[in-house]
Amino acid sequence: MINKKRKILSGIAILLILVASGIVINFRSYPFSVNLFKSGQGWGYDIKYRSKVLIHQPYMPAVEGKIAFQNKRAAKKTGLLVVKKLRNKQQPTIKIEELTSIIKNTN
């Protein structure tokens, strides 16, 4: 009976260690996240690095004036492009051509 309890507790302990390791590995592999928020009449995004806001973008980048994204999908796709650039150690700037393509493909 005692050996059975030990085996069960050992199994649970190993499972908890594996789950905790997976969480840590995932956190290290993907430390960036995109969070969307309402901005005026549209949408904006934050890029977070390990839960700290790295980029706050309430308006469309590369566009003159303060114009928010018209829909969540365009804001998210743009934010994900910025994250992709950051992961590839590139400048996180968005060109007007990239933004135009994103907007065209989300309408």
DSSP file (Angstrom, degrees, kcal/mol; ACC not computed):
  #  RESIDUE AA STRUCTURE BP1 BP2  ACC     N-H-->O    O-->H-N    N-H-->O    O-->H-N    TCO  KAPPA ALPHA  PHI   PSI    X-CA   Y-CA   Z-CA
    1    1 A M     >        0   0    0      0, 0.0     4,-1.9     0, 0.0     5,-0.1   0.000 360.0 360.0 360.0 -45.2    0.0    0.0    0.0
    2    2 A I  H  >  +     0   0    0      1,-0.2     4,-2.3     2,-0.2     5,-0.2   0.901 360.0  51.8 -65.9 -40.5    2.8    2.4    0.9
    3    3 A N  H  > S+     0   0    0      1,-0.2     4,-2.3     2,-0.2    -1,-0.2   0.871 107.9  52.7 -62.9 -36.8    4.7    1.6   -2.3
    4    4 A K  H  > S+     0   0    0      2,-0.2     4,-2.1     1,-0.2    -1,-0.2   0.912 109.7  47.9 -65.0 -42.7    1.6    2.2   -4.3
    5    5 A K  H  X S+     0   0    0     -4,-1.9     4,-2.8     2,-0.2    -2,-0.2   0.890 111.0  51.7 -64.4 -39.9    1.2    5.7   -2.7
    6    6 A R  H  X S+     0   0    0     -4,-2.3     4,-2.7     2,-0.2    -2,-0.2   0.909 109.5  49.6 -63.0 -42.4    4.9    6.4   -3.3
    7    7 A K  H  X S+     0   0    0     -4,-2.3     4,-2.4     2,-0.2    -2,-0.2   0.909 112.4  47.5 -63.4 -41.9    4.6    5.5   -7.0
    8    8 A I  H  X S+     0   0    0     -4,-2.1     4,-2.4     2,-0.2    -2,-0.2   0.938 114.0  46.4 -64.6 -47.0    1.5    7.7   -7.4
    9    9 A L  H  X S+     0   0    0     -4,-2.8     4,-2.5     1,-0.2    -2,-0.2   0.885 112.7  50.6 -63.5 -38.5    3.2   10.6   -5.7
   10   10 A S  H  X S+     0   0    0     -4,-2.7     4,-2.5     2,-0.2    -1,-0.2   0.915 110.4  49.9 -64.3 -42.7    6.4   10.1   -7.7
   11   11 A G  H  X S+     0   0    0     -4,-2.4     4,-2.3     2,-0.2    -2,-0.2   0.906 111.8  47.6 -62.2 -42.6    4.3   10.1  -10.9
   12   12 A I  H  X S+     0   0    0     -4,-2.4     4,-2.5     2,-0.2    -2,-0.2   0.911 111.4  50.9 -64.9 -42.6    2.5   13.3   -9.9
   13   13 A A  H  X S+     0   0    0     -4,-2.5     4,-2.2     2,-0.2    -2,-0.2   0.912 111.2  47.9 -62.0 -43.4    5.8   15.0   -9.0
   14   14 A I  H  X S+     0   0    0     -4,-2.5     4,-2.3     2,-0.2    -1,-0.2   0.911 111.5  50.9 -64.1 -42.3    7.4   14.0  -12.4
   15   15 A L  H  X S+     0   0    0     -4,-2.3     4,-2.4     1,-0.2    -2,-0.2   0.915 110.0  49.4 -61.4 -43.9    4.3   15.3  -14.2
   16   16 A L  H  X S+     0   0    0     -4,-2.5     4,-2.6     1,-0.2    -1,-0.2   0.891 110.4  50.8 -63.0 -40.0    4.4   18.6  -12.4
   17   17 A I  H  X S+     0   0    0     -4,-2.2     4,-2.4     2,-0.2    -1,-0.2   0.913 111.0  48.5 -63.7 -42.7    8.1   19.0  -13.2
   18   18 A L  H  X S+     0   0    0     -4,-2.3     4,-2.2     2,-0.2    -2,-0.2   0.905 112.5  47.9 -65.2 -41.4    7.4   18.3  -16.9
   19   19 A V  H  X S+     0   0    0     -4,-2.4     4,-2.1     2,-0.2    -2,-0.2   0.935 112.9  48.1 -64.2 -46.4    4.5   20.8  -17.0
   20   20 A A  H  X S+     0   0    0     -4,-2.6     4,-2.2     1,-0.2    -2,-0.2   0.898 111.4  50.9 -62.0 -40.9    6.6   23.5  -15.2
   21   21 A S  H  X S+     0   0    0     -4,-2.4     4,-2.6     1,-0.2    -1,-0.2   0.903 108.8  51.7 -63.1 -41.3    9.5   22.9  -17.6
   22   22 A G  H  X S+     0   0    0     -4,-2.2     4,-2.5     2,-0.2    -1,-0.2   0.889 109.2  50.1 -62.5 -40.4    7.2   23.2  -20.6
   23   23 A I  H  X S+     0   0    0     -4,-2.1     4,-2.4     2,-0.2    -1,-0.2   0.922 112.5  46.5 -64.9 -44.5    5.9   26.5  -19.3
   24   24 A V  H  X S+     0   0    0     -4,-2.2     4,-2.1     2,-0.2    -2,-0.2   0.919 113.9  47.9 -64.9 -44.1    9.4   27.9  -18.8
   25   25 A I  H  X S+     0   0    0     -4,-2.6     4,-2.2     1,-0.2    -2,-0.2   0.920 113.0  48.5 -63.5 -43.8   10.6   26.7  -22.2
   26   26 A N  H  X S+     0   0    0     -4,-2.5     4,-2.2     1,-0.2    -2,-0.2   0.902 110.5  51.4 -62.9 -41.5    7.5   28.2  -23.9
   27   27 A F  H  < S+     0   0    0     -4,-2.4    -1,-0.2     1,-0.2    -2,-0.2   0.876 112.9  45.3 -64.0 -38.7    8.0   31.5  -22.1
   28   28 A R  H  < S+     0   0    0     -4,-2.1    -1,-0.2     1,-0.2    -2,-0.2   0.856 114.2  48.7 -73.4 -34.8   11.6   31.7  -23.2
   29   29 A S  H  < S+     0   0    0     -4,-2.2    -2,-0.2     1,-0.3    -1,-0.2   0.847 124.9  27.2 -73.4 -34.7   10.8   30.7  -26.8
   30   30 A Y     <  +     0   0    0     -4,-2.2    -1,-0.3    -5,-0.2    -2,-0.1  -0.581  66.1 151.5-129.3  68.4    8.0   33.2  -27.2
   31   31 A P        +     0   0    0      0, 0.0    19,-3.3     0, 0.0    20,-0.4   0.611  55.4  83.1 -78.2  -8.4    8.5   36.1  -24.9
   32   32 A F  E     +A   49   0A   0     17,-0.2     2,-0.3    -3,-0.1    17,-0.2  -0.696  54.8 175.4 -95.6 146.8    6.7   38.5  -27.2
   33   33 A S  E     -A   48   0A   0     15,-2.0    15,-2.8    -2,-0.3     2,-0.5  -0.985  24.3-135.1-144.7 157.5    2.9   39.0  -27.3
   34   34 A V  E     -A   47   0A   0     -2,-0.3     2,-0.5    13,-0.2    13,-0.2  -0.957  18.9-171.9-113.6 125.3    0.4   41.2  -29.1
   35   35 A N  E     -A   46   0A   0     11,-2.5    11,-2.6    -2,-0.5     2,-0.2  -0.979  11.2-149.0-119.5 127.3   -2.4   42.8  -27.1
   36   36 A L  E     +A   45   0A   0     -2,-0.5     2,-0.3     9,-0.2     9,-0.2  -0.628  18.6 174.8 -93.6 151.0   -5.2   44.6  -28.9
   37   37 A F  E     -A   44   0A   0      7,-1.9     7,-2.6    -2,-0.2     2,-0.2  -0.990  37.4 -95.1-151.3 155.4   -7.2   47.6  -27.4
   38   38 A K  E     -A   43   0A   0     -2,-0.3     2,-0.4     5,-0.2     5,-0.3  -0.516  38.3-174.6 -69.6 136.9   -9.8   50.1  -28.5
   39   39 A S  E >   -A   42   0A   0      3,-2.3     3,-2.4    -2,-0.2     2,-0.2  -0.896  54.8 -58.4-138.7 105.0   -8.3   53.3  -29.7
   40   40 A G  T 3  S-     0   0    0     -2,-0.4     4,-0.1     1,-0.3    27,-0.0  -0.431 121.3 -15.3  60.6-123.6  -10.7   56.1  -30.6
   41   41 A Q  T 3  S+     0   0    0     -2,-0.2    -1,-0.3    -3,-0.1     2,-0.1   0.333 138.8  22.8 -91.8   6.1  -13.0   54.8  -33.3
   42   42 A G  E <  S-A   39   0A   0     -3,-2.4    -3,-2.3    16,-0.1     2,-0.3  -0.324  90.3 -66.5-140.7-139.2  -10.8   51.8  -34.1
   43   43 A W  E     +AB  38  69A   0     26,-2.1    26,-2.3    -5,-0.3     2,-0.2  -0.916  29.7 179.8-132.9 153.0   -8.1   49.5  -32.7
   44   44 A G  E     -A   37   0A   0     -7,-2.6    -7,-1.9    -2,-0.3     2,-0.3  -0.788  16.6-136.8-135.9-178.2   -4.5   49.7  -31.6
   45   45 A Y  E     -AC  36  57A   0     12,-2.3    12,-3.0    -2,-0.2     2,-0.4  -0.988   3.7-147.9-145.3 154.9   -2.0   47.2  -30.3
   46   46 A D  E     -AC  35  56A   0    -11,-2.6   -11,-2.5    -2,-0.3     2,-0.6  -0.954  13.0-147.0-115.1 141.1    0.7   46.8  -27.7
   47   47 A I  E     -AC  34  55A   0      8,-2.6     7,-3.2    -2,-0.4     8,-1.8  -0.956  21.6-163.7-104.6 121.2    3.8   44.6  -28.2
   48   48 A K  E     -AC  33  53A   0    -15,-2.8   -15,-2.0    -2,-0.6     2,-0.5  -0.845  13.6-159.4-108.5 144.4    4.8   43.1  -24.9
   49   49 A Y  E >  S-AC  32  52A   0      3,-2.9     3,-1.4    -2,-0.4   -17,-0.2  -0.970  85.3 -19.8-120.7 112.9    8.1   41.5  -24.0
   50   50 A R  T 3  S-     0   0    0    -19,-3.3    -1,-0.1    -2,-0.5   -18,-0.1   0.923 129.2 -52.7  50.9  48.1    7.8   39.2  -21.0
   51   51 A S  T 3  S+     0   0    0    -20,-0.4     2,-0.5     1,-0.2    -1,-0.3   0.521 115.6 115.1  67.0  11.5    4.6   41.0  -20.0
   52   52 A K  E <  S-C   49   0A   0     -3,-1.4    -3,-2.9     0, 0.0     2,-0.4  -0.938  75.3-112.3-108.1 131.8    6.3   44.5  -20.2
   53   53 A V  E     +C   48   0A   0     -2,-0.5    -5,-0.3    -5,-0.2     3,-0.1  -0.461  41.3 167.9 -66.6 120.1    4.9   46.9  -22.8
   54   54 A L  E     +     0   0A   0     -7,-3.2     2,-0.4    -2,-0.4    -6,-0.2   0.790  69.5  21.9 -98.6 -40.8    7.7   47.4  -25.4
   55   55 A I  E     -C   47   0A   0     -8,-1.8    -8,-2.6     2,-0.0     2,-0.6  -0.995  61.0-165.7-134.0 127.0    5.7   49.2  -28.1
   56   56 A H  E     +C   46   0A   0     -2,-0.4   -10,-0.2   -10,-0.2    -8,-0.0  -0.960  13.7 176.7-111.5 113.9    2.4   51.0  -27.6
   57   57 A Q  E     +C   45   0A   0    -12,-3.0   -12,-2.3    -2,-0.6    22,-0.0  -0.786  14.6 162.5-124.5  86.6    0.8   51.6  -31.0
   58   58 A P  S    S+     0   0    0      0, 0.0     2,-0.3     0, 0.0    11,-0.2   0.666  70.1  41.6 -77.7 -14.6   -2.6   53.3  -30.8
   59   59 A Y  S    S-     0   0    0      9,-0.2     9,-0.3   -14,-0.1   -14,-0.1  -0.843 100.8 -81.8-129.1 164.1   -2.6   54.4  -34.4
   60   60 A M    >   -     0   0    0      7,-3.3     3,-0.9    -2,-0.3     7,-0.3  -0.465  48.8-127.6 -65.3 130.0   -1.6   52.8  -37.7
   61   61 A P  T 3  S+     0   0    0      0, 0.0     3,-0.1     0, 0.0    -1,-0.1  -0.406  88.5  26.4 -73.9 157.8    2.2   53.1  -38.3
   62   62 A A  T 3  S+     0   0    0      1,-0.2     2,-0.5    -2,-0.1    34,-0.1   0.506  97.8 109.6  70.6   5.8    3.6   54.6  -41.5
   63   63 A V  S <  S-     0   0    0     -3,-0.9     4,-0.2     2,-0.2    -1,-0.2  -0.945  73.0-120.4-115.0 132.3    0.4   56.6  -42.0
   64   64 A E  S    S+     0   0    0     -2,-0.5     2,-0.1    -3,-0.1    -4,-0.1  -0.481  79.3  19.3 -69.8 136.1    0.4   60.4  -41.5
   65   65 A G  S    S-     0   0    0     -2,-0.2     2,-1.0     1,-0.1    -2,-0.2  -0.285 104.7 -62.0  95.1 176.3   -2.0   61.5  -38.8
   66   66 A K        +     0   0    0     -2,-0.1     2,-0.5    -7,-0.1    -1,-0.1  -0.742  67.9 156.3-103.7  84.9   -3.6   59.7  -35.9
   67   67 A I        -     0   0    0     -2,-1.0    -7,-3.3    -7,-0.3    -4,-0.1  -0.950  29.4-147.3-117.3 118.3   -5.7   57.1  -37.6
   68   68 A A        -     0   0    0     -2,-0.5   -24,-0.2    -9,-0.3    -9,-0.2  -0.354  34.6 -87.7 -76.6 161.0   -6.6   53.9  -35.7
   69   69 A F  B     -B   43   0A   0    -26,-2.3   -26,-2.1   -11,-0.2   -30,-0.2  -0.461  31.2-137.5 -65.6 141.0   -7.0   50.5  -37.4
   70   70 A Q  S    S+     0   0    0    -28,-0.2     2,-0.3    -2,-0.1    -1,-0.1   0.748  81.8  23.1 -75.6 -23.8  -10.5   50.0  -38.6
   71   71 A N  S  > S-     0   0    0    -28,-0.1     4,-1.6     1,-0.1     3,-0.2  -0.968  74.3-119.0-143.1 159.7  -10.7   46.4  -37.4
   72   72 A K  H  > S+     0   0    0     -2,-0.3     4,-2.9     1,-0.2     5,-0.2   0.863 109.2  60.5 -62.0 -38.4   -9.1   44.1  -34.9
   73   73 A R  H  > S+     0   0    0      1,-0.2     4,-2.7     2,-0.2    -1,-0.2   0.903 105.1  46.5 -62.1 -43.4   -7.8   41.8  -37.5
   74   74 A A  H  > S+     0   0    0      2,-0.2     4,-2.1     1,-0.2    -1,-0.2   0.901 113.2  50.0 -65.8 -40.9   -5.7   44.4  -39.2
   75   75 A A  H  X S+     0   0    0     -4,-1.6     4,-2.4     2,-0.2    -2,-0.2   0.924 113.2  46.6 -62.7 -43.8   -4.3   45.6  -35.9
   76   76 A K  H  X S+     0   0    0     -4,-2.9     4,-2.7     2,-0.2    -2,-0.2   0.928 111.6  49.8 -66.0 -45.1   -3.4   42.0  -34.9
   77   77 A K  H  X S+     0   0    0     -4,-2.7     4,-1.8     1,-0.2    -1,-0.2   0.891 112.6  48.1 -61.8 -38.6   -1.8   41.1  -38.2
   78   78 A T  H  X S+     0   0    0     -4,-2.1     4,-2.0     2,-0.2    -1,-0.2   0.927 111.8  49.4 -67.1 -44.4    0.3   44.3  -38.0
   79   79 A G  H  X S+     0   0    0     -4,-2.4     4,-2.3     1,-0.2    -2,-0.2   0.894 109.8  51.5 -60.4 -40.8    1.3   43.6  -34.5
   80   80 A L  H  X S+     0   0    0     -4,-2.7     4,-2.4     1,-0.2    -1,-0.2   0.851 107.2  53.3 -66.2 -33.8    2.3   40.0  -35.4
   81   81 A L  H  X S+     0   0    0     -4,-1.8     4,-2.2     2,-0.2    -1,-0.2   0.905 108.2  50.3 -65.5 -40.5    4.4   41.3  -38.2
   82   82 A V  H  X S+     0   0    0     -4,-2.0     4,-2.4     2,-0.2    -2,-0.2   0.925 110.8  49.2 -62.0 -44.2    6.2   43.6  -35.7
   83   83 A V  H  X S+     0   0    0     -4,-2.3     4,-2.8     1,-0.2     5,-0.2   0.911 108.7  53.3 -61.9 -42.6    6.8   40.6  -33.4
   84   84 A K  H  X S+     0   0    0     -4,-2.4     4,-1.7     1,-0.2    -1,-0.2   0.916 109.9  48.0 -58.3 -43.4    8.1   38.5  -36.4
   85   85 A K  H  <>S+     0   0    0     -4,-2.2     5,-3.2     2,-0.2    -1,-0.2   0.909 111.1  50.4 -64.5 -41.7   10.6   41.3  -37.1
   86   86 A L  H ><5S+     0   0    0     -4,-2.4     3,-1.6     1,-0.2    -2,-0.2   0.917 109.5  50.6 -62.8 -43.0   11.7   41.5  -33.5
   87   87 A R  H 3<5S+     0   0    0     -4,-2.8    -1,-0.2     1,-0.3    -2,-0.2   0.835 110.0  50.6 -63.2 -32.1   12.2   37.7  -33.3
   88   88 A N  T 3<5S-     0   0    0     -4,-1.7    -1,-0.3    -5,-0.2    -2,-0.2   0.287 118.3-115.0 -88.8  11.1   14.3   37.9  -36.5
   89   89 A K  T < 5S+     0   0    0     -3,-1.6     2,-0.2     1,-0.2    -3,-0.2   0.850  71.4 136.6  58.8  38.1   16.4   40.7  -34.9
   90   90 A Q      < -     0   0    0     -5,-3.2    -1,-0.2    -6,-0.1    -2,-0.1  -0.669  67.9 -83.4-105.7 165.0   15.1   43.3  -37.5
   91   91 A Q        -     0   0    0     -2,-0.2    -1,-0.1     1,-0.1    -3,-0.0  -0.505  38.5-133.5 -64.2 135.4   14.0   46.8  -37.0
   92   92 A P        +     0   0    0      0, 0.0     2,-0.2     0, 0.0    -1,-0.1   0.111  60.9 130.4 -83.5  26.2   10.3   46.7  -35.9
   93   93 A T        -     0   0    0     -8,-0.1     2,-0.5   -11,-0.0    -2,-0.0  -0.511  50.3-140.4 -80.9 148.2    9.2   49.4  -38.4
   94   94 A I        -     0   0    0     -2,-0.2     2,-0.2     4,-0.0   -16,-0.0  -0.926  11.7-142.3-110.1 129.6    6.3   48.9  -40.7
   95   95 A K     >  -     0   0    0     -2,-0.5     4,-2.3     1,-0.1     3,-0.2  -0.562  23.7-116.6 -86.5 154.1    6.5   50.2  -44.3
   96   96 A I  H  > S+     0   0    0      1,-0.2     4,-2.7     2,-0.2     5,-0.2   0.850 116.5  56.1 -58.8 -35.2    3.5   51.7  -46.0
   97   97 A E  H  > S+     0   0    0      2,-0.2     4,-2.1     1,-0.2    -1,-0.2   0.901 107.7  47.8 -64.5 -40.7    3.5   48.8  -48.5
   98   98 A E  H  > S+     0   0    0     -3,-0.2     4,-2.2     2,-0.2    -2,-0.2   0.925 113.7  47.1 -65.1 -44.3    3.3   46.2  -45.7
   99   99 A L  H  X S+     0   0    0     -4,-2.3     4,-2.7     2,-0.2     5,-0.2   0.909 110.4  52.1 -64.3 -43.1    0.5   48.1  -44.0
  100  100 A T  H  X S+     0   0    0     -4,-2.7     4,-2.5     1,-0.2    -1,-0.2   0.911 110.2  49.3 -59.6 -43.5   -1.4   48.5  -47.3
  101  101 A S  H  X S+     0   0    0     -4,-2.1     4,-1.9     2,-0.2    -1,-0.2   0.906 111.5  48.6 -62.9 -43.1   -1.1   44.7  -48.0
  102  102 A I  H  X S+     0   0    0     -4,-2.2     4,-0.5     2,-0.2    -2,-0.2   0.941 113.6  46.0 -62.2 -47.7   -2.3   43.8  -44.5
  103  103 A I  H >X S+     0   0    0     -4,-2.7     3,-1.0     1,-0.2     4,-0.7   0.903 111.6  51.8 -64.3 -41.3   -5.3   46.2  -44.8
  104  104 A K  H 3< S+     0   0    0     -4,-2.5     3,-0.5     1,-0.2    -1,-0.2   0.878 111.5  47.7 -62.0 -38.0   -6.2   45.0  -48.3
  105  105 A N  H 3< S+     0   0    0     -4,-1.9    -1,-0.2     1,-0.2    -2,-0.2   0.456 110.3  51.8 -86.3  -0.4   -6.2   41.3  -47.1
  106  106 A T  H <<        0   0    0     -3,-1.0    -1,-0.2    -4,-0.5    -2,-0.2   0.451 360.0 360.0-112.6  -2.3   -8.3   41.9  -44.0
  107  107 A N     <        0   0    0     -4,-0.7    -2,-0.1    -3,-0.5    -1,-0.1   0.454 360.0 360.0 -88.8 360.0  -11.2   43.8  -45.6
